[in-house]
Amino acid sequence: MVGPLQVFQMAGIALGQAYRIEVCGLTKSVPVAGNLHFANLIPYARLRLQPDDVLIVAGFQGLPMPMIRTLRKHPGLFAWIRRAAASGATVCSTCTGAFLLAEAGLLDGAPCVTHWADAADLQLNYPRTNVKKGILFAQAGNVYTSAGVAAGIDLAIHLMSQRHGPQLAFEVARRLVIYLRRSGETEQESVYLQYRNHLDDLVHRAQSLLIEQLDAPPTLGQLAEQAGASPRNLSRRFRQSLGISMGGYLKALRLERSRSLLREEGSKVDDVARACGFTGSRQLRNLYQVHFGHSPRGRKPVGVN
């Protein structure tokens, strides 16, 4: 529970507008480990979730099915989870929390994950589920499941990216000093996240400066001065951390931004090229042919069937 909670708390700090976080349960206090307790929990039924809300059902200690059999004495809990999903709220689970979502009927016919040690048990007891292995989290509409404690953090950061964009997701991950990881079945992440899975603060600073100045990117010398390094040291550490040159990274940033801008209604190729720092629309068109095999507007090149 604490991992995703910390992500949402940190996102609120980065956004400058805090998320309202409520921790609820069947009882007012829950023992965690040793003499550590979560206390001051509010009754779950008091919360009526709306489409913008996120419900995260935490996993639990011990074997899942004995716990589920105990929780069946509280059918209102599963009805509450179903209502949350039906309302349009984002409903998630961490680790063995997937068993509660399955019991509530939210995983019928849906791809889902849980802790690897309990995956077979989940599939056996809920045969209508489609339990996946080897991925961090899975999505079925507005229902998400994650594989374990750390994967719950990965899922929360993924939700941040969906809600507020990849740059904020990166900022949250950076503040938490963790690597950004993808689910095995999700599409390739944005270039804003793809090359951020390193811990070199100098390179992160240079990457952020490039993103902020795409329309008129600084020279290597200017970038090095702004980042606080020599050009040679910055180039060496950039390639070492990202596996590509600074020029290659800049090109990837420009192409991604151009694709985003071109999706906007009324956008013009010439204006998009300037906004992305290209020398002109010809350079943008040439790069699209090389990298995507079509023009910026999606038309197939001449001679291609």
C-alpha positions in Angstrom: 0.0 0.0 0.0 2.7 2.5 1.0 4.6 2.4 -2.4 1.7 3.6 -4.6 0.6 6.0 -1.8 4.0 7.6 -1.9 3.8 8.0 -5.7 0.5 9.8 -5.5 1.8 12.0 -2.6 4.9 12.9 -4.5 2.9 13.6 -7.7 0.9 16.1 -5.7 4.1 17.8 -4.6 5.4 17.9 -8.2 2.0 19.2 -9.5 1.8 21.8 -6.8 -1.7 20.5 -6.0 -2.0 17.5 -3.6 -4.1 14.5 -4.3 -6.6 13.8 -1.6 -5.5 10.5 -0.1 -7.8 8.3 2.0 -6.9 5.0 3.6 -9.8 2.8 4.4 -10.5 -0.7 5.6 -12.9 -3.1 7.4 -11.4 -2.0 10.8 -9.9 1.2 12.2 -6.5 -0.4 12.6 -4.5 -3.1 10.8 -1.4 -4.8 12.1 1.4 -4.8 9.5 4.6 -6.2 11.0 5.9 -6.5 14.5 4.3 -3.7 16.5 3.7 -1.5 13.4 0.0 -0.8 12.7 -1.9 1.3 10.2 -4.4 3.2 12.3 -7.1 5.8 11.8 -8.5 4.0 8.8 -12.0 5.1 7.7 -14.8 2.6 6.9 -14.6 1.8 3.2 -18.4 2.2 2.7 -18.0 5.9 3.6 -16.2 6.5 0.3 -18.3 6.9 -2.9 -15.8 6.8 -5.7 -16.2 9.0 -8.8 -14.7 8.6 -12.3 -11.6 10.7 -11.5 -10.8 8.6 -8.4 -8.2 5.8 -8.1 -8.9 2.8 -5.8 -5.8 0.7 -4.9 -6.6 -2.6 -3.2 -3.5 -3.7 -1.4 -2.2 -7.2 -1.1 -2.0 -9.1 2.3 0.2 -11.5 4.2 -0.5 -15.2 4.3 -2.2 -17.5 1.8 -4.7 -15.7 -0.4 -7.7 -18.1 -0.4 -8.1 -18.5 3.4 -8.1 -14.7 3.5 -10.7 -14.5 0.7 -12.9 -17.0 2.5 -12.8 -14.8 5.6 -13.6 -11.7 3.6 -16.6 -13.5 2.1 -18.3 -12.8 5.4 -18.3 -9.1 4.2 -20.0 -9.3 0.8 -20.6 -5.5 1.0 -16.8 -5.1 0.4 -16.9 -6.8 -3.0 -20.0 -5.0 -4.0 -18.3 -1.7 -3.1 -15.3 -2.6 -5.3 -17.7 -3.5 -8.2 -19.5 -0.1 -7.8 -16.2 1.7 -7.9 -15.3 0.1 -11.2 -18.8 0.7 -12.6 -18.6 4.4 -11.6 -15.6 4.7 -14.0 -13.0 5.0 -11.2 -9.6 3.5 -11.9 -9.5 0.3 -9.8 -6.0 -1.3 -9.1 -4.5 -4.0 -7.1 -1.0 -4.7 -5.8 0.3 -8.2 -5.3 -2.4 -10.5 -3.9 -4.9 -7.7 -4.0 -5.8 -9.2 -7.4 -7.7 -12.0 -5.5 -10.1 -9.4 -4.2 -10.7 -8.0 -7.6 -11.2 -11.5 -9.0 -13.7 -12.3 -6.2 -15.5 -9.1 -7.1 -15.8 -10.4 -10.6 -13.7 -7.6 -12.2 -11.1 -10.0 -13.7 -13.4 -12.3 -15.5 -12.0 -12.8 -19.1 -9.4 -10.1 -18.4 -5.6 -10.2 -18.5 -4.3 -9.9 -14.9 -1.2 -10.4 -12.8 -0.3 -11.1 -9.2 2.7 -12.1 -7.2 4.5 -15.0 -9.1 4.2 -17.3 -6.1 0.4 -16.9 -6.2 -0.3 -16.8 -9.9 -1.2 -20.5 -10.3 -3.5 -20.2 -7.3 -5.3 -17.2 -8.8 -5.8 -19.0 -12.1 -7.0 -22.2 -10.3 -9.5 -20.6 -8.1 -10.7 -18.0 -10.7 -10.6 -20.0 -14.0 -12.3 -17.2 -15.9 -9.3 -14.9 -15.4 -6.3 -14.8 -17.8 -3.3 -14.7 -15.5 -0.2 -13.4 -17.2 3.4 -14.1 -16.2 6.6 -12.1 -16.6 5.0 -8.6 -16.7 4.8 -5.9 -14.1 1.2 -5.0 -14.5 -1.8 -5.6 -16.7 -4.8 -3.5 -17.8 -8.3 -4.4 -18.7 -10.3 -1.2 -19.2 -10.2 0.8 -16.0 -9.0 -2.2 -14.0 -5.3 -2.7 -13.4 -3.4 -5.4 -11.5 0.3 -5.4 -10.5 2.7 -8.3 -9.8 4.1 -7.4 -6.4 5.2 -4.7 -4.0 7.7 -2.9 -6.4 5.4 -3.4 -9.4 2.7 -1.5 -7.5 5.0 1.5 -7.6 5.6 0.9 -11.3 1.9 0.8 -11.9 1.3 4.0 -9.9 4.0 5.8 -12.0 2.3 4.5 -15.2 -1.0 6.0 -14.0 0.9 9.3 -13.4 2.1 9.2 -17.0 -1.4 8.6 -18.3 -3.0 11.3 -16.2 -0.3 14.0 -16.3 2.2 13.1 -19.0 5.5 11.4 -19.2 7.5 14.3 -17.9 5.7 14.4 -14.6 6.0 10.6 -14.3 9.7 11.0 -14.7 9.9 13.7 -12.1 8.1 11.5 -9.6 10.3 8.5 -10.3 13.4 10.7 -9.9 12.2 12.2 -6.6 11.7 8.6 -5.4 15.2 7.6 -6.7 13.9 4.6 -8.7 14.2 3.4 -12.2 11.3 3.7 -14.7 10.2 0.3 -15.9 7.5 -0.8 -18.4 5.0 -3.5 -18.3 5.9 -6.3 -20.7 2.7 -5.8 -22.7 2.5 -2.0 -22.9 3.5 -0.1 -25.9 6.9 1.5 -26.0 7.0 4.4 -23.6 7.5 7.9 -24.6 11.0 9.0 -25.4 10.7 11.3 -22.4 10.7 8.2 -20.2 12.5 5.7 -22.4 16.0 7.2 -21.7 15.5 8.1 -18.1 16.3 4.8 -16.5 19.7 5.9 -15.1 20.9 7.8 -12.0 23.3 10.3 -13.5 22.0 13.7 -12.3 24.2 15.6 -14.7 22.7 13.8 -17.7 19.2 14.2 -16.3 19.8 17.9 -16.0 21.0 18.1 -19.6 18.0 16.0 -20.9 15.6 18.4 -19.1 17.3 21.4 -20.6 17.0 19.9 -24.1 13.3 19.2 -23.6 12.7 22.8 -22.4 14.5 24.3 -25.4 13.5 22.1 -28.3 12.5 25.0 -30.5 16.0 26.5 -30.2 18.2 23.9 -28.7 21.6 25.1 -27.3 24.9 24.1 -28.8 26.9 21.4 -27.0 29.0 24.1 -25.4 26.0 26.1 -24.2 24.3 22.9 -22.9 27.4 21.8 -21.1 27.7 25.3 -19.4 24.1 25.2 -18.4 24.4 21.7 -17.0 27.6 22.5 -15.2 30.1 20.3 -17.1 32.7 20.4 -19.8 31.4 19.5 -23.3 33.7 16.4 -23.5 32.6 15.1 -20.1 28.9 15.7 -20.8 29.1 13.9 -24.2 30.9 11.0 -22.6 28.5 10.6 -19.7 25.4 11.2 -22.0 26.4 8.3 -24.3 27.4 6.1 -21.3 24.0 6.6 -19.6 21.7 6.6 -22.6 23.5 4.4 -25.1 23.0 7.0 -27.8 24.6 10.2 -28.7 23.2 13.6 -27.7 22.3 14.3 -31.4 20.4 11.0 -31.6 18.5 11.8 -28.4 17.7 15.3 -29.6 16.4 13.9 -32.9 14.1 11.4 -31.0 12.7 14.3 -28.9 12.0 16.4 -31.9 10.2 13.6 -33.7 8.1 12.7 -30.8 7.1 16.3 -30.2 6.3 16.7 -33.8 4.0 13.7 -33.8 2.2 15.2 -30.8 1.8 18.6 -32.4 0.6 17.2 -35.7 -2.3 15.4 -33.9 -3.6 18.8 -32.9 -6.5 20.1 -35.1 -5.4 22.8 -37.5 -1.7 22.2 -37.1 0.5 23.0 -40.1 3.7 21.1 -41.0 5.7 24.3 -41.4 4.7 25.5 -38.0 5.4 22.2 -36.3 8.8 22.0 -37.9 9.7 25.4 -36.4 8.3 24.5 -33.0 10.5 21.4 -32.9 13.7 23.1 -33.9 14.0 21.7 -37.4 15.6 23.8 -40.2 12.3 23.6 -42.1 9.4 21.4 -43.2 11.7 19.6 -45.8 13.9 18.3 -43.0 10.9 17.1 -41.0 9.4 15.4 -44.1 12.7 13.7 -44.9 13.0 12.4 -41.3 9.5 11.0 -41.4 10.2 9.1 -44.6 13.4 7.7 -43.1 12.0 6.8 -39.7 8.3 6.1 -40.3 8.1 5.4 -44.1 5.5 8.1 -44.7 4.9 11.8 -44.7 4.1 13.8 -41.5 0.5 13.6 -42.5 0.5 9.9 -42.8 0.4 9.6 -46.6 2.4 6.8 -48.1 5.5 7.8 -50.1 5.2 7.7 -53.9 6.0 4.2 -55.3 5.0 2.3 -52.1 2.0 0.0 -52.3 
